[in-house]
Amino acid sequence: MKKFKIYIAALVLVAGLFLLYLDYKSKQQVFTQEIPEHSITIIDLSEQRGHGDIYLILGIVLIVVSVGLVVIPPSDKKTATLASLKDKLTQQEQRVVSLIQQAKTNKEIAIELSISLSTVKTHTNNIYKKLEVSSRQELMKLPNISGF
């Protein structure tokens, strides 16, 4: 996905640069006068033709978009709101998350919730899948779901 994003950014950048080139070419008027032993070239940039400003504006916009695609980081699931996390989990899973975030072991969680160790492991695996995390450390970085 990251490579695809870079390819898109490069394509948008090239399109933006091409539009800036078109803007430059649309405004450039070159006159050449040949005299024996001399050549005089006059470049007149004062007169603007047609859609030059549109090329300039679109070119700048595309360049800014391409830079934004590369520079602005994607939204991080660790910035998820407390409400959105709670919506994904059952009440029992929310209790398990809260206890994990209190640094409790699976055995301590099983005792506190009066469930088997196997059930704690099942809840933990379901939580990882629903919240798209792969470890307790990642789960600890999410907003605290305490209150249970």
C-alpha positions as CSV (number, residue, x, y, z in Angstrom):
1,M,0.0,0.0,0.0
2,K,2.9,2.4,0.8
3,K,4.5,1.8,-2.6
4,F,1.2,2.4,-4.3
5,K,0.9,5.7,-2.5
6,I,4.4,6.8,-3.5
7,Y,3.6,5.9,-7.2
8,I,0.4,8.0,-7.1
9,A,2.3,10.9,-5.5
10,A,5.0,10.7,-8.2
11,L,2.4,10.6,-10.9
12,V,0.6,13.6,-9.5
13,L,3.9,15.4,-9.1
14,V,4.8,14.8,-12.7
15,A,1.4,16.0,-13.8
16,G,1.8,19.2,-11.7
17,L,5.2,19.9,-13.2
18,F,3.9,19.3,-16.7
19,L,1.2,21.9,-16.0
20,L,3.7,24.4,-14.8
21,Y,5.7,23.8,-17.9
22,L,2.6,24.4,-20.0
23,D,2.0,27.6,-18.1
24,Y,5.6,28.7,-18.8
25,K,5.3,27.8,-22.5
26,S,1.9,29.6,-22.9
27,K,3.3,32.8,-21.6
28,Q,6.6,32.7,-23.5
29,Q,6.8,34.6,-26.8
30,V,10.2,34.4,-28.6
31,F,11.1,36.6,-31.5
32,T,14.3,36.1,-33.4
33,Q,15.8,38.6,-35.9
34,E,18.7,37.6,-38.1
35,I,21.0,40.3,-39.2
36,P,24.3,39.6,-41.0
37,E,26.8,38.4,-38.4
38,H,24.3,38.9,-35.5
39,S,21.2,37.2,-34.2
40,I,18.8,39.0,-31.9
41,T,16.4,37.1,-29.7
42,I,13.6,38.8,-27.8
43,I,11.6,36.9,-25.2
44,D,8.4,38.7,-24.3
45,L,6.9,37.5,-21.0
46,S,4.6,40.4,-20.6
47,E,1.6,39.1,-22.6
48,Q,-0.4,36.3,-21.1
49,R,-2.3,34.0,-23.4
50,G,-5.4,31.9,-22.9
51,H,-5.4,29.5,-20.0
52,G,-2.0,30.1,-18.6
53,D,-3.2,31.0,-15.1
54,I,-5.3,27.8,-15.0
55,Y,-2.2,25.7,-15.8
56,L,-0.2,27.5,-13.1
57,I,-2.9,27.1,-10.4
58,L,-3.6,23.4,-11.3
59,G,0.1,22.7,-11.4
60,I,0.7,24.2,-8.0
61,V,-2.3,22.3,-6.5
62,L,-1.1,19.0,-7.9
63,I,2.4,19.5,-6.6
64,V,1.0,20.4,-3.1
65,V,-1.2,17.3,-3.2
66,S,1.7,15.1,-4.2
67,V,3.8,16.4,-1.3
68,G,0.9,15.9,1.0
69,L,0.5,12.3,0.0
70,V,4.1,11.6,1.0
71,V,4.6,13.9,4.0
72,I,1.3,13.6,5.9
73,P,1.2,10.3,7.8
74,P,-1.8,8.0,7.4
75,S,-4.3,8.1,10.3
76,D,-3.1,5.9,13.0
77,K,-5.3,3.4,14.7
78,K,-3.7,4.3,18.0
79,T,-5.5,7.6,17.8
80,A,-8.9,5.9,17.8
81,T,-11.5,7.4,20.1
82,L,-12.7,5.7,23.2
83,A,-16.2,5.5,21.8
84,S,-15.1,3.8,18.6
85,L,-13.1,1.2,20.5
86,K,-16.0,0.4,22.8
87,D,-18.3,0.0,19.8
88,K,-16.1,-2.8,18.4
89,L,-16.0,-4.8,21.6
90,T,-18.5,-6.7,23.8
91,Q,-18.8,-5.7,27.4
92,Q,-16.7,-8.7,28.5
93,E,-14.0,-7.9,26.0
94,Q,-14.0,-4.3,27.3
95,R,-13.4,-5.6,30.8
96,V,-10.6,-7.8,29.5
97,V,-9.0,-4.9,27.7
98,S,-9.3,-2.7,30.9
99,L,-7.5,-5.4,32.9
100,I,-4.8,-5.9,30.3
101,Q,-4.2,-2.2,30.3
102,Q,-3.8,-2.5,34.1
103,A,-0.9,-4.9,33.4
104,K,-2.8,-7.9,34.7
105,T,-1.8,-11.4,33.5
106,N,-4.2,-13.8,31.9
107,K,-4.4,-15.8,35.1
108,E,-5.2,-12.7,37.1
109,I,-7.9,-11.7,34.6
110,A,-9.5,-15.1,34.7
111,I,-9.7,-15.0,38.5
112,E,-11.1,-11.4,38.6
113,L,-13.7,-12.1,36.0
114,S,-14.5,-15.7,37.2
115,I,-13.8,-17.2,33.8
116,S,-11.4,-19.9,32.6
117,L,-7.9,-19.1,31.4
118,S,-9.0,-20.5,28.0
119,T,-11.8,-18.0,27.8
120,V,-9.4,-15.1,28.6
121,K,-7.2,-16.2,25.8
122,T,-10.2,-16.4,23.4
123,H,-11.3,-12.9,24.4
124,T,-7.7,-11.6,23.9
125,N,-7.5,-13.1,20.4
126,N,-10.9,-11.6,19.5
127,I,-9.8,-8.2,20.9
128,Y,-6.6,-8.3,18.8
129,K,-8.6,-9.0,15.6
130,K,-11.2,-6.4,16.3
131,L,-8.8,-3.6,17.3
132,E,-6.2,-4.7,14.6
133,V,-3.4,-5.1,17.1
134,S,-1.0,-8.0,17.5
135,S,0.4,-7.7,21.0
136,R,-0.3,-6.6,24.5
137,Q,2.2,-3.7,24.0
138,E,0.1,-2.3,21.1
139,L,-3.1,-2.7,23.2
140,M,-1.5,-0.8,26.0
141,K,-0.9,2.2,23.6
142,L,-4.7,2.5,22.9
143,P,-6.9,4.8,24.9
144,N,-7.8,3.4,28.3
145,I,-11.1,1.6,28.5
146,S,-11.3,1.7,32.2
147,G,-14.6,2.0,34.1
148,F,-15.5,-1.6,34.2
